[in-house]
Structure formats: C-alpha cells, structure tokens
Amino acid sequence: MNILQIGILVFASIEFLNIIMLYFNPDSKMGNGVGVFNAWAESKKDERIHEFVKYLINWVAGAKLIFVMMAVVIIIWGSYLVQLLTVAALILSILSFYWRLFPAIIKLDKKGEITPKGYSKTLALMITSFIVGFIIILIIALV
C-alpha cells in the first residue's frame, strides 16, 4: 500500500465513522454529530422541522457514503495517477469548508448556538489537519 492509498484510507475511515454517527447517533457532540448545534435540540419541539432536519442529516450522511465508497474503489483499483489526483482533489474540496461552513459555524458559535462553546475552533483545527496531512502526503508522493 502506497502513501496515497494510506492517506485516502485514513480519511475515508474517519468519514465512515462520521457517517455512522450521523445515521445512528446524531445527538452526539462527538465525531461531528449534530448535537453540538443547539438548534438540533430545539428542532425536536416541532415535528415538522425536526423531520426536515433529520432528512438533511441523512442526506449529508448519504452523500458522504458515496464519497467513501468512491475512495475505496480508488484505493483498490485506481492507478497511482488517479490516487495522486484524488489527494489533490481532496485538498481542494476540503478547503471549501473555509468558504461557507466555517463562517457559518463561527457565527453560530459567537451567538452561543454551539455547545461546547469554541467548537468552531476545534473543527477548524481538525479540517486544517486534514489539509496539511494531505499536502504532506502529496509532497511525499511527488518526491
């Protein structure tokens, strides 16, 4: 197994754990469960809204599952070039977090809508770690 396959596998494994969390324990405040959002608990007070929120959570989990399964195919059957381009694509796609999601969670965190407070910084550190890790893997693979 080469460095690209290992990096993709680690990322896919972490994402798979997040999928399990979203499908089976969305209340969790660990593993990027939606329990960190105070609005999740509030949504339970209105069945109509809660059903919509659950639909969105399952939609996200399903989309993540598609990408995890594609990653597995790339790890097993993808050429070295495809794996290299996959890591580059992962870097770019993960960077998109800072475009829309990070500003949104910072805003919610500042308004006291995230528990624990400061979770946005923890999430940003985790996302940055993925990006830096993939950049290191890409450099190693190219050298």
Secondary structure as GFF3:
##gff-version 3
##sequence-region A 1 143
A	DSSP	alpha_helix	3	24	.	.	.	ID=ss1
A	DSSP	three_ten_helix	34	36	.	.	.	ID=ss2
A	DSSP	alpha_helix	38	43	.	.	.	ID=ss3
A	DSSP	alpha_helix	47	77	.	.	.	ID=ss4
A	DSSP	alpha_helix	80	95	.	.	.	ID=ss5
A	DSSP	three_ten_helix	96	98	.	.	.	ID=ss6
A	DSSP	alpha_helix	101	110	.	.	.	ID=ss7
A	DSSP	alpha_helix	119	142	.	.	.	ID=ss8
###
